[in-house]
Each structure stands twice: as C-alpha cells, then as structure tokens.
Amino acid sequence: MIKKTLYALLLVVLVAAPFVGVYPVFVMKVLCFALFASAFNLLIGYTGLLSFGHAAFLASAGYTTGYLIKTYGLTPELGVLAGTLVALVLGLVAGVFAIRRQGIYFAMVTLALAQLLYFIFLQAPFTGGEDGLQGVPRGRLFGVLDLGSDLTLYYVVLVVVALAFGLIVRIVHSPFGQVLTAIRENEGRAISLGYRSDAFKLLAFVLSAGLAGLAGALKTLVLGFETLGDGHWTMSGLVVLMTLVGGMGTLFGPLVGALVIVALEDRLGDIGNGLASVTGVDAFRSLGDSVTTVTGLIFIVCVLAFRRGIVGEVVARVRILDSGVQGVTKEHG
C-alpha cells in the first residue's frame, strides 16, 4: 500500500512539474536515465549479473532512432520502436556469449562487446564519428501530435517511461522475477530445483538491453542528437554509479540515483558559482569542470558510508523502526 502511494505521489509530482517552473527537457533527460538505470538494476539488482557494457544498448538504439528519423523520415514512434528492437537483438547476441561466464568474466565479456560497438560507432559514416549524429527532428507522433513542443514531448516521454517502469515492477513481482531472485541468491539451488538458469539469465539480459535501448531512443528524440559519449565505457560506469547511489535491488533506487547524478552533471557549475558567491572562494567556480572528480567522490562516499544506497538505507532504517515498534507493542500487549 505504501509503495503504491509513493508511486502515485511521484506520478503527480511529475505531471505537475512543468507548471511549477521545472525545465521540461531537464526532467525528460532525468526520466531517460532513470529508465536506463532501472533496466540495469533489473539485471544486477534482481539477477546478480554485473554488465559493464550496457552503454552499447543505449547508444545503438539512440543512433538507430536518430538515423532513421533524420535520413528516412520515419515517424518518432517507429524510430523509437526500431531503436528498441535493435537493442533487443544486440542484447540477444551479446547475452548468448556473456551468460556462459560468471562474475568478473561476465562483466569483461560485456565490456569487450560494448567497446567493439563503440569503435564501430566511431568509424561508421552514418553516426557522424566524433561529431555525433546532429539535428534529429522530433516530428509528429502518429502524424498528429507535434513533438516540437517541449510540453507535448514531456508528457509523451512521461507516459512511455511510466509504462516501462510498470513493466519492470511487474517483472520483479512475477514468478519469473522470483526465479531471477533465486538465481541471484543461490544459482546452484535454483538449478537443482529444475530451473534452466542460463535461459532465465538470457531473457533477463535481453529485457534489460531492450529497456536500456528504449531509454536511448527516447533520449535522442528529446535532445535531438546522439554522441559517442553514450557508447563509451564511462557511460556503463555511470549507470553503475546511479544504481549504487540510489540503491541496488530496489525499485525506487535507480530513479533517485539518476536524479542525483544528472542533476549534479547539469547543475554543478551553478552550484559552484553559488558557493563562490556565498563563501568568497573563487575555486568553487571550477566545480563545473570537475564533474568526473565529484561523481568519483560520491561513489567513494556511497561505498564507505551507505553501501545500500540512498533508498536502500531508508528502507533498512524503516524496517528497523518497524521491528522496534512491533516488539514494544508485543511486550506491552
């Protein structure tokens, strides 16, 4: 009941956000990365598979969507669908090779495949190389809705991300999701009970890749461009950071982690200027150029101080308080 209330409250806040002075493009960017982090969390948080190559699915879908819309004039819904399908196929191909390995070897296989795609993006003529794919038009959704309006596109993206997040929630709480959790906790025991763990892991990998691709396709539509940065290994590291900061293995965690990291990247310069004005220390003005350093420090603090992440720590504290209240109630009952 509490979770449903939180979901409803979050949805109300997001619906009202453009009318209270929040920049729609910024929120759309957060939503895209939140979906990306949630897709990654489905793999690591609920299946126990650490992928260092998820940036490949984000970028491949982004390039596919942007290229088809810009070059062939596809409508935005078909472009996003095509990008998502490409990510699904790549996820299937990569998953077939990757799930044969476990632990760090699984992570290295996914990283190697992602770097292979990165160099393809760098050399392929249709990607624009180091300049990226620029000037992707938003077009009209189903030939009716003009997505040139930030407000219209905002609500379209919100609906798509909400439906995708609902799918993730359904997956996690389904019998399939319970099997994934069993594989994460003790794969040998799951196999002894008759479950084909490789098949379940492959399906989880493909679903995660497809959802990551959907995030990449939407991001290209929102920003109007796709760059090599989305396919670089640092983007795979960034989504790991988002998940860990928010809370791995929680549904809300990736949303909070994405908000924290994207807000820092976008607003760090403004924060530095504000601190410089208040304290009189001009060194703070260079914070905007030190995004990597700041995010690295956040990662260190997260690992040392609250290893469950922001949401994970909150949930743990609530459970402790709830257990204490129940204990007192029974004692005086």
C-alpha positions as CSV (number, residue, x, y, z in Angstrom):
1,M,0.0,0.0,0.0
2,I,2.8,2.4,0.9
3,K,4.6,1.6,-2.4
4,K,1.5,2.3,-4.4
5,T,1.0,5.6,-2.6
6,L,4.6,6.6,-3.3
7,Y,4.2,5.7,-7.0
8,A,1.1,7.8,-7.2
9,L,2.7,10.7,-5.4
10,L,5.7,10.6,-7.7
11,L,3.5,10.5,-10.8
12,V,1.5,13.5,-9.5
13,V,4.7,15.4,-8.9
14,L,6.0,14.6,-12.4
15,V,2.7,15.6,-14.1
16,A,2.7,18.9,-12.3
17,A,6.5,19.6,-12.7
18,P,6.3,21.7,-15.9
19,F,3.8,24.0,-14.3
20,V,5.9,24.9,-11.3
21,G,8.9,26.2,-13.1
22,V,10.8,23.0,-13.8
23,Y,12.5,22.9,-17.2
24,P,10.8,20.0,-19.1
25,V,13.9,19.0,-21.1
26,F,15.9,18.5,-17.9
27,V,13.2,16.3,-16.4
28,M,12.9,14.3,-19.6
29,K,16.7,13.7,-19.5
30,V,16.4,12.5,-15.9
31,L,13.5,10.2,-16.9
32,C,15.5,8.7,-19.7
33,F,18.5,8.0,-17.4
34,A,16.1,6.7,-14.7
35,L,14.8,4.2,-17.2
36,F,18.3,3.3,-18.2
37,A,19.3,2.8,-14.6
38,S,16.1,0.8,-13.8
39,A,16.9,-1.5,-16.8
40,F,20.4,-2.0,-15.5
41,N,19.1,-2.6,-12.0
42,L,16.8,-5.4,-13.3
43,L,20.0,-7.2,-14.3
44,I,22.3,-6.5,-11.4
45,G,19.9,-6.0,-8.6
46,Y,17.5,-8.8,-9.3
47,T,19.5,-11.3,-11.3
48,G,23.0,-10.7,-9.9
49,L,24.7,-10.0,-13.2
50,L,27.1,-7.1,-13.5
51,S,27.3,-5.8,-17.0
52,F,29.9,-3.2,-17.9
53,G,28.6,-2.9,-21.5
54,H,25.1,-1.5,-21.1
55,A,26.1,1.7,-22.8
56,A,26.2,-0.2,-26.1
57,F,22.4,-0.7,-25.9
58,L,21.8,2.9,-25.0
59,A,23.9,4.2,-27.9
60,S,22.8,1.6,-30.5
61,A,19.2,2.4,-30.0
62,G,19.9,6.2,-30.0
63,Y,21.9,6.1,-33.2
64,T,19.3,3.8,-34.9
65,T,16.4,6.0,-33.9
66,G,18.2,9.3,-34.9
67,Y,19.4,8.0,-38.2
68,L,16.1,6.5,-39.3
69,I,14.1,9.6,-38.3
70,K,16.6,12.1,-39.9
71,T,17.5,10.2,-43.1
72,Y,14.4,8.2,-43.9
73,G,11.8,10.5,-42.3
74,L,10.3,7.8,-40.0
75,T,7.7,8.9,-37.6
76,P,9.0,9.2,-34.0
77,E,7.1,6.1,-32.7
78,L,8.5,3.9,-35.5
79,G,12.0,5.3,-34.9
80,V,11.8,4.6,-31.2
81,L,10.4,1.1,-31.9
82,A,13.2,0.4,-34.4
83,G,15.9,1.6,-31.9
84,T,14.4,-0.6,-29.2
85,L,14.3,-3.6,-31.4
86,V,18.0,-3.2,-32.4
87,A,18.9,-3.1,-28.8
88,L,16.9,-6.2,-28.1
89,V,18.7,-8.1,-31.0
90,L,22.1,-6.9,-29.8
91,G,21.2,-7.9,-26.3
92,L,20.3,-11.4,-27.5
93,V,23.6,-11.7,-29.4
94,A,25.7,-10.4,-26.5
95,G,23.8,-12.4,-24.0
96,V,24.4,-15.7,-25.8
97,F,28.1,-15.1,-25.4
98,A,28.1,-13.4,-22.0
99,I,25.9,-15.7,-19.9
100,R,28.3,-18.6,-20.4
101,R,30.6,-16.8,-17.9
102,Q,30.1,-15.6,-14.4
103,G,31.3,-12.9,-12.1
104,I,34.1,-10.7,-13.4
105,Y,34.4,-12.8,-16.6
106,F,30.8,-11.9,-17.5
107,A,31.5,-8.2,-16.9
108,M,34.6,-8.4,-19.1
109,V,32.8,-10.1,-21.9
110,T,30.0,-7.4,-21.9
111,L,32.7,-4.6,-21.7
112,A,34.6,-6.1,-24.7
113,L,31.5,-6.3,-26.8
114,A,30.5,-2.8,-25.9
115,Q,33.9,-1.5,-26.8
116,L,33.7,-3.3,-30.2
117,L,30.4,-1.5,-30.9
118,Y,32.0,1.8,-29.7
119,F,34.7,1.6,-32.3
120,I,32.1,0.8,-35.0
121,F,30.2,3.9,-34.0
122,L,33.4,5.9,-34.2
123,Q,34.2,4.7,-37.7
124,A,30.7,4.2,-39.3
125,P,29.7,7.0,-41.7
126,F,26.1,7.2,-40.6
127,T,27.0,8.0,-36.9
128,G,28.9,11.2,-37.7
129,G,32.0,9.9,-36.0
130,E,33.3,12.2,-33.3
131,D,30.8,14.9,-34.2
132,G,27.9,12.7,-33.5
133,L,24.5,12.5,-35.1
134,Q,23.1,16.0,-35.1
135,G,19.8,17.7,-36.0
136,V,17.4,14.8,-35.3
137,P,13.9,16.2,-35.8
138,R,11.2,15.3,-33.3
139,G,8.4,15.0,-35.9
140,R,4.8,14.2,-35.2
141,L,3.6,11.3,-33.1
142,F,1.3,9.1,-35.2
143,G,1.2,12.0,-37.6
144,V,-0.9,14.1,-35.2
145,L,0.9,15.3,-32.1
146,D,3.6,17.9,-32.8
147,L,6.6,16.8,-30.6
148,G,8.3,20.1,-31.4
149,S,6.6,21.4,-28.3
150,D,8.7,20.6,-25.2
151,L,5.5,20.2,-23.1
152,T,3.9,17.8,-25.5
153,L,7.0,15.7,-25.8
154,Y,7.4,15.8,-22.0
155,Y,4.0,14.0,-21.4
156,V,4.7,11.5,-24.2
157,V,8.0,10.6,-22.6
158,L,6.4,10.5,-19.1
159,V,3.8,8.1,-20.3
160,V,6.3,5.8,-22.1
161,V,8.7,5.8,-19.1
162,A,5.9,5.2,-16.6
163,L,4.7,2.2,-18.7
164,A,8.2,0.8,-19.0
165,F,8.7,1.2,-15.2
166,G,5.4,-0.5,-14.6
167,L,6.7,-3.4,-16.8
168,I,9.8,-3.6,-14.6
169,V,7.7,-3.7,-11.5
170,R,5.5,-6.4,-13.0
171,I,8.6,-8.5,-14.0
172,V,10.1,-8.2,-10.5
173,H,6.9,-9.3,-8.7
174,S,6.1,-12.1,-11.2
175,P,7.0,-15.7,-10.8
176,F,9.7,-15.0,-13.4
177,G,11.1,-12.3,-11.2
178,Q,11.1,-14.7,-8.2
179,V,13.2,-17.2,-10.2
180,L,15.7,-14.4,-11.1
181,T,16.0,-13.6,-7.4
182,A,16.5,-17.3,-6.6
183,I,19.3,-17.4,-9.2
184,R,20.9,-14.3,-7.7
185,E,20.8,-15.8,-4.2
186,N,21.9,-19.4,-5.0
187,E,22.1,-20.4,-8.6
188,G,23.1,-24.0,-7.8
189,R,20.0,-24.5,-5.7
190,A,17.8,-23.0,-8.4
191,I,19.3,-25.4,-10.9
192,S,18.7,-28.3,-8.5
193,L,15.0,-27.3,-8.4
194,G,14.8,-27.8,-12.2
195,Y,15.1,-24.2,-13.4
196,R,17.3,-23.6,-16.5
197,S,19.3,-20.7,-15.1
198,D,21.0,-19.8,-18.4
199,A,17.7,-19.4,-20.1
200,F,16.3,-17.2,-17.4
201,K,19.5,-15.1,-17.3
202,L,19.5,-14.7,-21.1
203,L,15.9,-13.5,-21.0
204,A,16.7,-11.1,-18.2
205,F,19.6,-9.8,-20.2
206,V,17.6,-9.3,-23.3
207,L,14.8,-7.5,-21.4
208,S,17.3,-5.2,-19.7
209,A,19.0,-4.4,-23.0
210,G,15.7,-3.6,-24.7
211,L,14.6,-1.3,-21.9
212,A,18.1,0.4,-22.0
213,G,17.6,0.8,-25.7
214,L,14.2,2.4,-25.2
215,A,15.9,4.9,-22.9
216,G,18.5,5.7,-25.5
217,A,15.9,6.1,-28.3
218,L,13.8,8.5,-26.2
219,K,16.9,10.4,-25.2
220,T,17.9,11.0,-28.8
221,L,14.3,12.2,-29.6
222,V,14.4,14.6,-26.6
223,L,17.8,16.1,-27.2
224,G,17.9,15.9,-31.0
225,F,21.3,14.3,-31.2
226,E,23.3,11.2,-30.3
227,T,27.0,11.3,-29.5
228,L,29.9,8.8,-28.9
229,G,29.7,9.5,-25.2
230,D,26.6,7.4,-24.9
231,G,28.5,4.4,-26.2
232,H,31.7,4.8,-24.2
233,W,32.6,2.6,-21.3
234,T,32.3,5.6,-18.9
235,M,28.6,5.6,-19.6
236,S,28.4,2.0,-18.4
237,G,30.3,3.1,-15.3
238,L,27.9,6.0,-14.8
239,V,24.8,3.7,-14.8
240,V,26.5,1.5,-12.2
241,L,27.1,4.6,-10.1
242,M,23.4,5.7,-10.5
243,T,22.2,2.3,-9.3
244,L,24.6,2.1,-6.4
245,V,23.9,5.7,-5.2
246,G,20.1,5.2,-5.4
247,G,20.1,1.6,-4.0
248,M,20.7,-1.6,-5.9
249,G,17.9,-4.1,-5.8
250,T,15.2,-1.5,-5.0
251,L,12.7,-0.2,-7.5
252,F,13.0,3.5,-6.4
253,G,16.8,3.4,-6.1
254,P,17.7,3.9,-9.8
255,L,15.2,6.8,-10.1
256,V,16.8,8.6,-7.1
257,G,20.3,7.8,-8.3
258,A,19.6,9.0,-11.8
259,L,18.2,12.3,-10.4
260,V,21.2,12.9,-8.2
261,I,23.8,12.2,-10.9
262,V,22.1,14.0,-13.8
263,A,21.3,17.0,-11.5
264,L,25.0,17.2,-10.5
265,E,26.2,17.0,-14.1
266,D,23.8,19.6,-15.3
267,R,23.9,22.0,-12.3
268,L,27.4,21.6,-10.8
269,G,28.6,24.8,-12.4
270,D,25.6,26.7,-10.9
271,I,26.3,25.1,-7.5
272,G,29.9,26.1,-7.7
273,N,29.1,29.7,-8.6
274,G,26.6,29.9,-5.8
275,L,29.2,28.5,-3.3
276,A,31.8,31.0,-4.6
277,S,29.4,33.9,-4.1
278,V,28.5,32.8,-0.5
279,T,32.0,31.9,0.7
280,G,34.1,34.2,-1.5
281,V,36.3,31.3,-2.6
282,D,36.7,31.5,-6.4
283,A,38.0,28.0,-6.5
284,F,34.4,26.8,-6.3
285,R,33.7,28.3,-9.7
286,S,35.7,25.4,-11.3
287,L,33.4,22.8,-10.0
288,G,31.5,22.7,-13.3
289,D,34.7,21.4,-15.0
290,S,35.2,18.7,-12.3
291,V,32.1,16.5,-12.9
292,T,34.1,13.3,-13.1
293,T,36.0,14.1,-9.9
294,V,32.8,14.9,-8.0
295,T,31.0,11.8,-9.1
296,G,34.0,9.8,-8.2
297,L,33.9,11.2,-4.7
298,I,30.2,10.5,-4.4
299,F,30.9,6.9,-5.4
300,I,33.6,6.6,-2.6
301,V,31.3,8.1,0.0
302,C,28.4,5.9,-1.1
303,V,30.6,2.7,-0.8
304,L,32.0,3.7,2.6
305,A,29.1,5.4,4.3
306,F,25.9,3.9,2.9
307,R,26.5,0.8,1.0
308,R,22.8,0.1,0.4
309,G,22.4,3.4,-1.4
310,I,20.0,6.2,-0.5
311,V,16.8,4.3,-0.9
312,G,18.3,1.1,0.5
313,E,19.4,2.8,3.7
314,V,16.0,4.5,4.1
315,V,14.2,1.1,3.7
316,A,16.6,-0.5,6.2
317,R,16.0,2.2,8.8
318,V,12.2,2.0,8.3
319,R,12.4,-1.8,8.8
320,I,14.4,-1.4,12.0
321,L,12.0,1.2,13.4
322,D,9.0,-1.0,12.4
323,S,10.5,-4.0,14.1
324,G,11.2,-2.0,17.2
325,V,7.6,-0.7,17.3
326,Q,6.2,-4.2,16.8
327,G,8.5,-5.5,19.6
328,V,7.3,-2.8,22.0
329,T,3.7,-3.5,21.1
330,K,4.0,-7.2,21.8
331,E,5.8,-6.6,25.0
332,H,3.1,-4.4,26.4
333,G,0.3,-6.4,24.8
